[in-house]
Amino acid sequence: MPKAPLEMTGRLSAVCRKAAEVPEDEQKLVEELQAELAKLKVSDLLLQTLYTVSSLGYHRMSGDTKDLDQAKLAIEALKALMPVLEGQIPDEAQRDFQQVLANMQLAYAAAVGET
């Protein structure tokens, strides 16, 4: 059965009072994080994603963490994301990741040949 409006209002007020009791340091941290998020561009995040995916992909091609399915997924993810970033990131970064992709594809072919 739904709560009576007066009871719901009382609970909402209690929640608002609790929120107001957030320590000033935490509130300042939240505001700083929000300010940083406001500056962040999607292209920056995607560029970082390319770096992370390429790094993970390389690590999945050899050693104890070898997982060629994951390496192939990393290669496919790079191939999918790179065209989206064309014109959104510096040309040098685009060329660098094209080279990374080519190197990963060669390393993948070599790793598959070893199995």
Buried (B, 14 or more C-beta within 10 A) or exposed (E): EEEEEEEEEEEEEEEEEEEEEEEEEEEEEEEEEEEEEEEEEEBEEBBEBBBEBBEBBBBBBBEEEBBBEBBBBBBEBBEEBBEEBEEBBEEEBBEBBEEBBEEBBEBBEEBEEEE
